[in-house]
Amino acid sequence: MPTPSSRLSSSVFDVTHEAGSARRGVLRINDTELQTPNLLPVVNFYAGGKASSLYGGGIHRTMKEFMNGDEAINGGDYSHYFDGVMTSVASLTDYGITRERFEDYVDKPIKERELFDFDGTLFIDSGGFKFLGDRKLDGSDFEMEVDQKAIIDIQRDLGADIVVNLDRPIAPDDDYETRLKKARLTAENVDEFLELTDSRTQIRYLTLHGYNYSMLDTFLTEIEKVIGRNRVHREFDGVALGSLVPLKDNKGKLITAVSDCREVLNDWGFEDLPLHVLGISSSAIPLLAAVGADTFDSSSYLHAAINGKYHTSLYNSEPVDDVDFTECDCPVCSDDALVSRMEGDAEYQKDKLGAVSMHNLIVQKEEIRRIREAISSPGEDALIEYIEQSLGRQKSMQQHAHRVVNESLGGYF
């Protein structure tokens, strides 16, 4: 594979430290700066409501109140936990909104609304997985055809820092011909995506799909056939690996997919591009960071809270009604008013579970910080020790911890 030509990117990704296949870096986009590896929590900015209700959404509203430091959650500064977030065009389909409300949502970029005190990196997914079926955005009194142009228009209107093409995700039971067809359809969208965007004003990530080296290499080859070798090597600022949601509970397959993706990118001359992993369980983050992933997005902090689960670590949780909150010193558990809500003294369930959700996110973000620190230490020993201490003691994770140490961090001996 030839060495790529100079890219047109206006973003900057600098790798500052490496430990085996793991790497720490800084991703600078527009006026934002994101330390990597990093987790981008999924945030639903527009959840069916109006401006008067912070655009609503139950527990989603409470998370926006934490992001803003509103008096509704007893104030406090939680903004550094939202240094980067993921949202999706597809989230607009979660509520039967009117045409008028949809037009309000896309009328002004998210960061330009005083209602949202958010200035982090905004990654807006195309929603390809959700739109794969009927290809429509449904409202209560309107229906909108979804194609590549419609998606990029919405991403741009919402003020995305990072955009991705509309893709055709694969499924584990797809046969070869089906995967090939989806790759070609995705390639056609990529071609249009590049025509509709400008590298000088848009930070563009290419979506790839596959569970092993051969599948990923084939997917990328099909894209190259459509858009040409020069464009595939010049036009993208990062890569987003998708189709992993069905594998989220299979750590072995996740490790293979991410490590093989990194190998494919290296072989194609894309080793300098940041690799984002779309939609995974937070418990997989240390393993995938160890094999070369740079950023991740996850809604697991939120769904755990909705199910009444309070994280004690990335890998363990307990029913919130059984928690001794004095054992945690995070900002949520250190706030008597928020603890009272988590204990059940809340008028609305969103206020109880929203505080749990914020606690869960803090646990995840603090773990990411420890991973970055381990990568920054000389050699691989600190990261190996971190993996052994955090994962090696979890029976269900031991084999995966040993695998990444042996395959990506030089092994034990």
Disulfide bonds with the S-S distance in Angstrom:
none
